[in-house]
Amino acid sequence: FRPEFSRSNLPGVLLAGGFLTVATNLQQLGLRYTTAGNAGFITGLYVILVPIFLWLVWRDPVRWHSFLAAGVAVVGMLFINTGGALKFATGDLYELAGAVFWALHVIIIGIMVRRMNVLAFSIGQFTFCGIVNLVSGLIFEPFQITNILSSGWALLYAGILSGGIGYTLQAIGQKFSPSSDAALILSLEAVFAALFGYLFLREGASTSQILGYALILVAILIAQALRPTPTEPQEINEYSSSGN
């Protein structure tokens, strides 16, 4: 099996890889100066940024139920990550900038997977992201082989399962789903994190976190229940008005 790749799609693939690179690095940089709870919540703001950008830049028709669902999901993430109380720190600005690039990454995926082979797209964006991060890491970070070997299994898991397989499945899903809905579904990451944390680490959940999980599930139901009918492949032409 050979994934098809066209040179005309190269700029879009590189753009996706660039967005992914900037988003991940801003997220990691922000974590040095803020709490994990703040980082999780602010990063999750891409859920509501996606429909806003689609409307502002691509003139995608405003779907009020998408904004309603995204707003409910954002409140849910606030309860999950911060317990409902958000104290701002210096690193939050990095996380907010990262949320912008996460939103752009979701949007560019939605555009490119309708133009080209999904596997070719995924290979291209991961290759670009990997090369840029490798070069920048060698330049700006101390290289210690012992640290890499000691974290080998975690790196393999993050690179292959969480990164390679996870983002490829996301691209496949976005081929058949509007980007605003995809961003909302991706917010379920917090729910699954809690589930697996309980199953494998025996971590409990506070009342505010349980409320947050419930709100995210409600947001998903809002997005699906209020979706216009029929749900024909209109999403395939989601960005046609922009000339893309």
C-alpha positions in Angstrom: 0.0 0.0 0.0 1.4 3.4 -1.1 -0.3 6.5 0.2 -0.9 9.0 -2.6 0.8 12.3 -2.3 0.7 15.4 -4.5 3.1 18.3 -4.5 0.1 20.6 -4.7 -0.9 19.5 -1.2 2.6 20.0 0.3 2.0 23.6 1.6 -1.1 22.4 3.5 0.7 19.4 4.9 3.6 21.6 6.1 1.2 24.1 7.5 -0.5 21.4 9.5 2.9 20.1 10.8 3.9 23.7 11.6 0.7 24.3 13.6 1.2 21.0 15.5 4.8 21.9 16.2 4.1 25.4 17.6 1.0 24.2 19.6 2.9 21.4 21.3 5.9 23.5 22.1 3.8 26.4 23.5 1.9 23.9 25.6 5.1 22.5 27.1 6.6 26.0 27.6 3.5 27.2 29.4 3.6 24.2 31.8 6.9 25.6 33.1 5.1 28.7 34.4 1.6 27.6 35.2 -0.3 24.7 36.8 -1.4 21.6 34.9 -5.0 22.5 35.7 -4.7 25.9 34.1 -2.9 24.4 31.1 -5.6 21.8 30.6 -8.4 24.3 30.7 -6.8 27.0 28.6 -5.6 24.5 26.0 -9.2 23.2 25.8 -10.4 26.7 24.7 -9.7 25.6 21.1 -13.1 23.9 21.3 -14.8 27.3 21.1 -12.0 28.9 19.0 -12.6 26.5 16.1 -16.2 27.6 15.2 -15.1 31.3 15.8 -12.2 31.0 13.4 -14.4 29.1 10.8 -16.9 32.0 10.9 -14.3 34.9 10.9 -11.9 33.5 8.3 -13.8 31.0 6.2 -17.2 32.5 6.6 -18.6 29.2 7.7 -22.3 29.7 8.5 -22.8 30.4 12.2 -24.4 27.3 13.9 -25.7 28.5 17.2 -25.8 25.0 18.6 -22.1 24.6 17.9 -21.3 27.7 20.0 -23.7 26.6 22.7 -22.2 23.1 22.9 -18.6 24.5 22.8 -19.5 26.9 25.7 -20.9 24.1 27.8 -17.8 22.1 27.1 -15.5 25.0 28.2 -17.4 25.3 31.5 -17.0 21.5 31.9 -13.3 21.7 31.4 -13.1 24.6 33.9 -14.6 22.3 36.5 -12.4 19.3 35.6 -9.1 21.1 35.5 -9.4 23.9 38.1 -12.4 22.9 40.3 -14.2 26.0 39.1 -11.6 28.4 40.4 -9.0 29.7 37.9 -5.9 31.6 39.1 -4.0 33.1 36.3 -0.2 32.6 36.0 2.5 33.8 33.6 2.5 30.6 31.6 -1.2 31.0 30.8 -0.4 33.4 28.0 1.7 30.6 26.3 -1.2 28.2 26.8 -3.7 30.6 25.3 -1.4 31.1 22.3 -1.1 27.4 22.0 -4.9 27.0 22.0 -5.0 29.3 19.0 -2.6 26.9 17.1 -4.5 23.8 18.3 -7.7 25.3 16.8 -5.9 26.1 13.6 -4.5 22.6 13.5 -8.0 21.1 13.8 -9.2 23.4 11.0 -6.3 22.6 8.6 -6.8 18.9 9.2 -10.5 19.3 8.2 -9.4 21.1 5.0 -6.5 18.8 3.9 -8.2 15.4 4.5 -10.8 16.3 2.0 -8.1 17.0 -0.6 -5.7 14.1 -0.2 -5.1 10.6 1.2 -5.4 10.6 5.0 -2.4 8.4 5.6 -0.2 10.5 3.3 -1.3 13.6 5.2 -0.5 12.1 8.6 2.9 10.9 7.5 3.7 14.3 6.1 2.7 16.4 9.1 4.4 14.0 11.5 7.6 14.0 9.5 7.8 17.7 9.4 6.9 18.1 13.1 9.5 15.4 14.1 12.3 17.0 12.0 11.6 20.5 13.4 11.5 19.3 17.0 14.6 17.1 16.6 16.6 20.0 15.2 15.4 22.5 17.7 15.9 20.0 20.5 19.5 19.5 19.5 20.1 23.2 19.4 18.3 24.4 22.5 18.1 21.4 24.8 20.9 19.4 26.5 21.2 16.0 24.9 21.6 13.2 27.4 21.2 9.7 26.1 20.6 8.3 29.6 17.5 10.5 30.0 16.2 9.4 26.6 16.7 5.7 27.4 15.2 6.0 30.9 12.1 7.4 29.3 12.1 5.2 26.3 8.8 3.4 26.8 7.0 6.6 27.6 8.5 8.3 24.5 7.4 5.3 22.3 3.9 5.3 23.7 3.5 9.1 23.2 5.0 9.0 19.8 3.4 5.9 18.3 0.0 5.6 20.1 -0.9 9.0 21.4 0.7 10.9 18.6 0.9 8.7 15.4 -2.3 6.6 15.9 -4.3 9.2 17.8 -3.8 12.0 15.3 -4.3 9.7 12.3 -7.6 8.5 13.7 -8.5 12.2 14.3 -7.8 12.9 10.6 -9.9 10.0 9.5 -12.8 11.2 11.6 -12.5 14.7 10.4 -12.9 13.5 6.8 -16.5 12.8 7.7 -17.3 15.4 10.4 -17.3 19.2 10.6 -14.3 20.6 12.3 -16.4 22.3 15.0 -17.9 19.0 16.0 -14.5 17.3 15.8 -13.1 19.8 18.3 -16.0 19.2 20.6 -15.6 15.4 20.5 -11.9 15.8 21.2 -12.8 17.4 24.5 -13.8 13.9 25.6 -10.0 13.5 26.2 -10.6 14.7 29.8 -13.3 12.2 30.4 -11.2 9.3 29.1 -8.2 10.5 31.1 -10.3 10.3 34.3 -11.6 6.9 33.3 -8.2 5.4 32.7 -6.8 7.2 35.7 -9.3 5.3 37.8 -8.8 2.0 36.1 -5.0 1.9 36.1 -3.9 4.4 38.7 -6.9 4.2 41.1 -7.3 7.9 41.0 -10.6 9.3 42.3 -12.6 12.2 41.1 -13.9 15.2 43.0 -17.5 16.4 42.8 -16.5 19.4 40.6 -14.6 17.0 38.2 -17.6 14.7 37.9 -19.8 17.7 37.2 -17.3 18.7 34.5 -17.4 15.3 32.9 -21.2 15.4 32.8 -21.1 18.9 31.2 -18.8 17.7 28.4 -21.1 14.7 27.7 -24.1 17.2 27.7 -22.2 19.3 25.2 -21.7 16.4 22.9 -25.4 15.6 23.1 -26.3 19.2 22.3 -24.1 19.2 19.2 -25.6 16.0 17.9 -29.3 16.5 18.9 -29.5 20.0 17.4 -27.6 19.2 14.2 -29.5 20.3 11.1 -31.0 17.5 9.1 -30.4 15.9 6.8 -26.7 15.3 7.6 -25.7 14.9 4.0 -22.0 15.3 3.0 -22.3 19.1 3.2 -19.3 19.1 5.5 -17.2 17.9 2.6 -17.6 21.4 1.1 -17.3 23.1 4.5 -14.6 25.6 3.3 -15.6 25.9 -0.3 -16.6 29.6 0.1 -13.1 30.6 1.0 -11.7 29.3 -2.3 -9.8 26.5 -0.4 
